[in-house]
């Protein structure tokens, strides 16, 4: 059976590594595009959020190419993400597609059970070795992305993109731990050498919000790249590895408690999705003198981020940190986003000056 999955940031590289090592047949969906979005908008319920429309459109494209099963994470709570799998399945079946659905719930038992079903020759030892390599690749990619966002304001977009593409290709093709670590060291040095001298007084902005919208450049209209090109250093509060740790329990407990403590007084309860994290991370950015402002990214109609946005108004007033909340859907335009970013940066420059 050929399994597929939705595109989201750099998710495809560790997933493909895991599938190859375990001899799981897979079909990578096409990169997200206007067609993916149009398909999702056409077949999803009207009130669906942008991430669901993109996931659904991506699944349709993959099934058209011959995928026989879809794989997606599940969850619980007020965020509709936990229902993406079931809702996608119903819509796709109604459209006449024949496929199997595999929903990974946030537990190691769920992951092991589904991989056991899909793998040709399953063993727990082989799974652990494959997971370690896939996890290492995810962390190395995200470490490089984090450094790229910090230094992106001092790099030409052409140099930065070429270096990143080369790095991702090498990380994707290697399965040796020592080689992967060597690649990381080499490219971190290359990235730092390419960066020009950092000007004094450059702005630094933190990005918070919905995980899918933060991680997927197509969904957020490449906001980090736009900010870098405007001379802004960027730090993203959420990474996929961070989300995985938090949802596997003990691994993310320490950081989670730090965020909950920071959010206390503004939002004291889980509201689904990453609503609590949005508030807590904004408070942490506000308390850090190196940051000039925060941008919240949210899909239209995302209830957790709507609740968080109401709390961010208080954070902004009490901690004197400018917060720009951006709501994105299929009608969002690059020109409109660019105008709002430029206006926000002008405000930050006036405030810091």
N, C-alpha and C positions, 0 to 999 in steps of 0.2 A: 504494500500500500504506500502511495506517495503522499506524504503529509505536508501541509503548508502552515504558515503562521503569518500574522500581520507585521508589516514593517513598522518599526518604531525606533528612531535613533540608530544606535549601533547594536541593537538586539540581534540582528541577523548573524553577525560574526561568531559570537560564542555559541549560538544555537546550531549553526552549521558545523562548528567544530565538534560539538557533542553528538550530533547526528552521524557525522562521518565516522567518528571513533566507535560508535555503537552499531554501525551498519544499519541505520534507520534510513529508509528511502524517503527523500524529501524533495519538494519543489519550491524553490524560493520565489515568492511573489515579486512582481515588477516593482521598481521604485515608485513611491507615491507620486501621482501626477494629477493634472486637471481631470483626466478621465476617471481615475480612482474616485475623486471627489464627486464628480457628476453621477457616477453609478450609485454611490452611497446616498446622495441627496435624492435620487430618483426612487430608490427602493426602501429607504429607512423611514420610520415614522417622522412626521414633520417636526415634532418637538425634540427629536434626538439631538444630542450634542455633537459637535464637530468630530471628536475622536471616534465616536461610534460610526459616523458616516464614512470616515476614512477607512476604518477597519473593515466595514461591510464591503465597501467598494474594492478594497484590496483582496478580500476573500473571493469576490466574484471574478476578478481578473485571474487569480490563481486557479480557480475551478475551471475557467474557460481554457486554461493551458493544460489541464489534465490532472490537477490535484484530486486525490481521492479521500482526503481527510483534512480537517482543520484543527489546529491546536491553539488554545488561548488560555490565559490565566483567568481564574475566577476570583471570588472574594465575597465579602458580606458587608452589611452596613448601608447607610443612606446613599452612597455613591452608586450610580448606575453601572459603573464599570463591572461590578460583580455579575451583572445580567447580560453583558455583551455576548457571551458564548451562547446562552439559551436563545436570546433574541435573534442573533445571527442565524442560528440553526433553523429557527422557525421560518424566517424570511427566505433563506436560501432553499429550504425544502419546498416552500410555496412557489418559488421560481422554477422548480423542476430539477434542481441539481441533486445528484446522488452521491452521498459522501458520509463519512463517519465524523463524529464530533468528540474531541478530547479536551476536557476542561481541567486545568491544573489548579486545584485549590491550594491556598497558602500553607502547605505542610510538606515535609520531606516524604511522608508516606504517599501523598498524592503523586508527587513527582516520580517516585520509584515505581508505583503501580502502573502509571501510564507508560513509562519507558520499558518496563517489563513486557507490556503488551505489544509495543511497537518494535522493539529490538529483535534482530534475527538470532543473536546468540547472547542472551542476557546472563550476566553474573554481577553480583554486588561489587566485587573487587574491580571489575572492568568499569562499572558505573562510577565508582568513587574516583578512579584515575581520570576518567573522561571529564567528570564534573570539576576536578581540580584544575585541569588545563583550560576548560571553558571559563571557569571563574577567574583564573589568572588573566586570560585574554580580555575579559570584560573590564577588570580593574586596570590593566595596562592601557586600554583604549580610553577609559574615562580619566585616568591620570593625565594622559597626553591632551585630551580635550580640555581639561581644566587649565593646564598650562597654556594651551593655545588661546583660550578666552582671556587669560590674564595678559598675555603678550601680543594679542591680536591687534591692539591699537598701534603697535610699533612695527607691524609687518605689512608688506604689500599683500593684498588679497590673493594675488597670483602665486606668490612664493608660499604662502601659508597653505593654500589649497593643494598645491603640487606636493608639498612635504607631507601633508596629512594623508593624501591618497596613497602615497608610497608607503607610509607607515602602516596604514590599514591593510594594504596588500600583503606586506611582510608578516604582520601579526596573524593574519588570516591563514597564511600558507604554512606556518611553522607549528609544530606540536611538541617542541622540545623546550623545557622550562629554562635552561641556561641560555638557549638561543633567543627566546622571547625576552628575557631580562636584558640581554646584550642589545637587542633591537631598541628596547625602551631607552637605555642609557645613551645610545648613539643618537637617537632622534631628539631626545631632550636637549642634548648639547647643540645639535644642528638648529633647533628652534630658537634657542637662546642666542646663538651667534647671528642668526638672521635678524633678530630684533634690533632696531635702532635705539639710540640713547633715549631713555624715558624722560620726557619733559616734566619739569616741576609743575605741580598743580593740576596734573591730569585727573579727570573724574573717574570714580569707581562706583559701579552700580551692581546691586545684588538682584538676581532674578528668583522669584518665588512663584508658586501656583500649582496648577494641575500638572501631574507628572507627564501625561502623554503630550500635552501642549508644550511643556518645557523641553522634552527630549526630542521631539520630531520637528526638524527645521521646516518641513513643508507645512505643518500645522501652524507654526508661529511666524511664517513668512521670513525665516532666517533672521530673527531679531538680534541674536548675538553677533552675527556677522555685520549687520547694519550698525550696531552700537560700536563695534571695533572700528569700522570705517569712519565713524564720527569721532574717533579718538578717545573712546571710553574703554576702560578696563572692565571686564565682566566676571562676576562670580555667580555660578548657578548653585542654588541651595540643594537641588535634588538631582541625584544620579541613580541609575537603575540598580547598581550594586547596593546603594544605601537603602533603597526601597526593599530589595530582597532581604537584606539583613533585618530590617524592621519587621517584615512580615514572617520571618522565621523565628521570631520571638527573642530568645536570649541574646543573639548576636547584636541586635539593635537597641537593647534596653537602655544602655548608658546614654547614648545620643538622644534617644526618645525622651528620656527623663529630663535632659537638659532643655529640650524644646518645650516640653510641657511646663516646666518651671518658668521659662521665659514668657510663655503665653499667658500665664496665670495673671488674672486681673483684667485681661482683655477677652479671653476665651478660655473657659475652664473645662470644657467637655469635648469629646470626639464628635465631630459633625459629619463624618464620612470623608472619603477621599483623602486629600492632604490639607483640608481646611485648617486643622489645628497647627500643622507644620507651617503653613503659610503665615499664620500669625506669629508663631514662635520664632521662625527664622527671620521675619521682618524686624522683630524686637531685637534679636541678636545683631543683625546688620546695623540697626539704629544705635546700638550701644557701642559699636565699633567705630572709632573716630576716622578710620581709613575709608569708610563708605560715605558717599555723598547722597545716595538715594536708593530707592527700591522700586522695581517694576513687578507687578503681579500679572501673570498670564492666566486667563481662564476662558474656557469655551462658553458660549452663550447658553444660559440656562443651567449651568453647573451649580447645584444647590450648595455643596460644601464651600465653593469659592465665593458664592454670594454672601453666605454667612461670614466668611473670613473678611470679605471686603468691608462689611459694616464695622467689624472690629478694627480694621486697619485705619479707619478714620480717626479713632481715638488714639491709636499708636502714633500716627502722624502728628497729631496735635500735641500730645504729651511729651513725645521724645524729639520733636522738632526735626523729623526726617521726611523729606518729600517722598510721597508714594504715588506712582502712576499705575492705575488699574486698567488693563487692556482686555476687552472682551472680544473673542474671535469666533467667527463662523464662516460659512461658505461665501458670504458677501464681503468679507474683509478684503481690503485692497492694500497692495504694497505702497502705493502713493499715500494713502491715508495714514498708514502706520508710520511711514517715514516722516510725515509732517508732525505727527504727535511726538515722535522721538526727538526731533529737532527742537520742538517747543519745550519739551521737558529738560533737555540738555541746556538750553538757553536759561531756563529758570535756575538750574543747579549752578551754572556758571555765575549768575548774578548773586545767588545766595553765598557762594564761596568767595566771591570777590568782595 
